[in-house]
Structures are given as C-alpha cells and as structure tokens.
Amino acid sequence: MIAKLIPNRNQLIIFIILTILLILIFIPIIYLIILSLKDNGQIYGRFWSLPNPVRWENFALGWQVISRPILNSVVSSGTATLGNIVFASLAGYAFARHQFPGKEILYTAILMLLMVPPILMLIPEFVLISSIGLLNTLWALILPWMAGGQVFSLLLFRTFFSTLPEDFFDAARIDGASEFRVFWHIAIPLSKPIIITIAIIRLVATYNQYIRPLLMISDPHKQVVAVAITQFTSDIGVTDLGPQMAAYIVATIPLIIFFSFGMRYYVAGLTSGGIRA
C-alpha cells in the first residue's frame, strides 16, 4: 500500500519539471503584483525590493483611466463573439446536416481563408470601414472581429455537428419540428461545450487586440483597454508604472471571471469531437 503512494522515478522527474515550469510561469505574475504596489521612485531605485510603503491607491488611479475602456472592450468583444457564434453555428449546421450542390467546394474555399494572415486584411478593412462611415465607432471593431473568426468557428461547429447521431434530428422532424426548431432545441443544447470553447477563444483574441483598435479608434472615450492601458503618463510626461501595472491586473478580471465559469465546458470542448480532424 505504501509502495503505491510513493511515485516512481519517472513520475518524480515529471513532477519536478512541471513544478519548475509552474514557478517560472507565475514569477512574472507575482512580480507584476509587486510592481503595482510601488511608485516610480521605488521601481527605479529599489526594483527588486518589496513595496515600502505599499501604494494601494495605484489601483484606484488605474481604475480611473481604464474603467471606460474596459466597458468598451467588454461590449465590443462580447457583441462580436455573440455574432460570431450565431452565424458560425448556423453555417456549421447547414454544412454538417444538409446536402446542397457545391457544398464541399464552398466549404474548402472557406477553409482556404485560414491561410490568409489577418494582418494582411488590416488596411482593406480600414478602407472599407472608413468608406461606410463607421470609423471611430465600436462597430469598426465589432464587424471585423465578428467576421474574422468565422472560418475557425465554422470548422469547429461543422465537425461537432457531424458527430451527432442522425436519429435525434429525424425524430424531431417526424414530430413536425421545423428545421430551425431542430437546430435550436437539439443542435444548440448539445453543442454547449463547443460554444463556450469558441466564446473563450474569441473573447481572449479580441479583448487583447491592440493594432486594430489603435488604427480604427481615435476618440479616447471609445478606445478599448489594450490601447488605453499604454497611456499612463503624469503631468510632466513620465509614465506612471505603478498605476499602469495595477491597470494590467484590473484589466484581466473580466476574462478571469468568464473563464472561471466556463472552464468546465472549455475543457469538455477541447476534448470533444469538435476539434477532431
């Protein structure tokens, strides 16, 4: 019994390596917290020391700067993610459960868009958004973000819907359910892990974007958190590093909350048929 509790040599080596990697991952996070409690004098003069005195007011100062940008980021990223899931799930259901002429050709053509680097679309998107008068609005971010993740989301939805038994759908159609009711009451409830997985992936990808908001948005009141967090300057033009580090911590809270509630479904989605080839 005792022998079973003692790990063998290979398990012990793996445990030590994973522990070292975990410590290395958390060191920058821990030091980010330490820096957030210092002022510029402590950071430049005593970089490796603990904060003394502790400046809790840095978090209040950071919140004053990024509270509005956080709201803008949540609204724009959330709306884009919701639209991405709605359209990708409808398209994935059509490609997975229906037959129509040219389906495979069209699907292959859509998947080929994965080979186009997103940065190449930045200037054409700017010209298009500017021509339709949406520049310097949140829609200048929502629409490209909504369209930008469609291909990958479509791939996941189609693959997952293809693994569902046909008997579920046939039984609903025999009972007189319309195609939309079949989609809404059968396909969507069964795909909850995939929906949460895509939502987390898209929220993280859009919430942390910097280049596109910097290009599309010039009004500080409409700017998102990834850009606003770089604009911590004092009256004499010096960057206030303490409040800026505190703002970095505060800015991660929405993603941490969402991931905490969706982690179980996220893991299930990663291990389900939705990511199989």
Phi, psi and omega in degrees: 000315180294325180297328180289332182280340181272120182292147176286178187297317181296317179295322179294319178296315179299318180298317180295317180297315180295324178295317178297316179297320179296319178296317180296326179292321186275345180302311179298325180293316179297318181287334172298319178295319179297315180296327181293346181255013179246164168258178183298324180297317178291322182293314182281328184269323182227068189299317187270000181273164175285155181296131178204104003280162178282128183255084178293338181293345176302325180291323176295318179295319178296320180294324179300325183278320190251004180298313179292314176301325177297316177299316178299319180293318180296317181294311183292314180292319180295316179295316179296320179294317178299313178297321178300315181293318181299307184288322180292322179292320178295315180292318179297322178294318180296317181289331185273323191248002183227156176245133176207156184301133177076018184298310184292324178296314180296319180295318178296320178297322178293317180295332179297339178293341176296338181277354180271118178299132182302330182295334179290340182269357187295311181292313175302323177296319179298316180296317180295312180298320179294322183290333180261008172078023181257005180296142180068029172231163178294336177295337176294340176260320186297312185295311177297322178294322179295319181280330187294329182260010185296320187294311181295319178295319177300318179301314180294315182295315182297316180297319180291313180298330179292337181275350182285141180297138180292337182300325179300315184286321179296319180297320179292321179292323177297324178284359176094013180287140176288167182296324179292322178293324176299316179295314187285322187263348180241304185293314184294311178301325180286340184260019181304316178300321179292321179298314179295320179299312179295321180299316180294316180299314182288322179296315179296318182295319183276322182298328183264004182290142183239314188295310184297313176298323179298326181278321188273331188244128176244341179282120181300330181286345179250003184284155181264171191291327183298328178272316183298332184289347179267002189250039178269097178230142179278183181295336181260011174085011179264138180289126177276096187291324181299302176300327178295317178295322176296322178295323176301318181294313181297323183294336181278348186300315179303319180291322179296317180297313182296317181292327179296320180283331184256007185298319182297316179289328179296315178295318178297321179293322179292332182261002182269182181290355183291343180245012176279151181288000000 
